[in-house]
C-alpha cells in the first residue's frame, strides 16, 4: 500500500515542477551575469553583429603543405 502513495506523490511533484514558471527579472539576471552591453529585444547584444577578423589565422594555418594526401606514399 505504501508504494502507490509514494508514486502518487512523485507524480504530483513532477507535475508541479513541469508546469511551474516563475517570473524572470531579465535586468537582474543581466546584472548577475556581468554583461556590460545591453540586450536588445531579439535577445542578442548589439555588438555581436560583427564577425571577428580571422585573416591573421587563415594566412598562418592555411598552407597547402598541411593538407597533402598521405595515401599517395
C-alpha positions in Angstrom: 0.0 0.0 0.0 2.9 2.4 0.6 4.2 2.1 -3.0 1.1 3.6 -4.6 1.1 6.5 -2.2 4.8 7.3 -2.9 4.3 7.0 -6.6 1.3 9.4 -6.5 3.4 11.9 -4.5 6.2 11.7 -7.1 3.8 12.3 -9.9 2.3 15.3 -8.1 5.8 16.8 -7.5 6.8 16.1 -11.1 3.7 17.9 -12.5 4.3 20.8 -10.2 7.8 21.2 -11.4 6.8 20.8 -15.0 4.1 23.5 -15.0 5.7 25.9 -12.6 7.1 29.0 -14.3 8.4 31.7 -12.0 8.6 35.3 -13.2 12.0 36.1 -14.6 13.6 39.5 -14.0 15.9 39.8 -17.0 17.6 43.0 -15.9 18.6 41.4 -12.6 19.8 38.4 -14.5 21.9 40.6 -16.8 23.5 42.3 -13.7 24.3 38.9 -12.2 26.0 37.7 -15.3 28.0 40.9 -15.5 27.0 41.8 -19.0 28.3 45.2 -20.0 26.3 45.6 -23.2 22.5 46.0 -23.2 20.5 43.2 -24.6 18.3 44.1 -27.5 14.7 42.9 -28.0 15.9 39.9 -30.1 18.0 38.6 -27.1 21.4 39.5 -28.5 23.8 42.2 -27.6 24.2 45.0 -30.2 28.0 44.5 -30.6 27.6 40.8 -31.6 26.7 41.7 -35.2 30.3 41.9 -36.4 32.3 38.8 -37.2 35.8 38.7 -35.7 38.8 39.1 -38.1 40.3 35.7 -38.8 42.5 36.7 -41.7 45.6 36.5 -39.5 44.9 32.9 -38.6 43.9 32.0 -42.2 47.3 33.0 -43.5 49.0 31.2 -40.7 47.2 27.9 -40.9 46.0 27.5 -44.5 49.2 26.4 -46.2 49.0 23.8 -48.9 51.6 21.6 -47.3 49.4 20.9 -44.3 46.7 19.2 -46.5 48.8 16.8 -48.7 47.3 13.4 -49.1 49.4 10.8 -47.3 47.7 7.9 -49.1 49.8 8.5 -52.2 53.1 7.5 -50.5 
